[in-house]
């Protein structure tokens, strides 16, 4: 659940998850940036390339 007392705006939060409906669409509906990680073959390949948060942010 989104803690509405966070000291940062929702637009400054990156939610990362593997569920399209909840992690991607739900986070965006709450005003957060969101990144969907496909846990299939694409996840295995992309997770090997992601070594820093900067790499993740570059994927948005």
CORLINLIN-V954217 format. One record per residue. PHI is phi as a letter, one per 30 degrees, with the letter a starting at -180 (NA if undefined). NEAR is the number of other C-alpha atoms within 12 Angstrom. Layout:
phi->{PHI/PHI}
near->{NEAR/NEAR}
//
This chain:
phi->{NA/d/d/d/c/e/d/b/d/e/d/c/c/c/c/c/a/c/c/d/d/d/d/c/d/d/d/d/d/d/i/c/d/b/b/c/c/d/d/d/e/d/d/e/d/d/d/d/d/d/c/b/d/e/d/d/d/d/d/d}
near->{11/17/12/12/9/12/10/13/16/21/17/15/21/26/32/26/22/21/19/19/15/19/25/25/21/23/27/25/17/22/20/24/26/31/30/30/25/19/15/13/11/14/17/13/13/18/20/13/16/17/12/12/16/12/15/22/19/12/19/16}
//
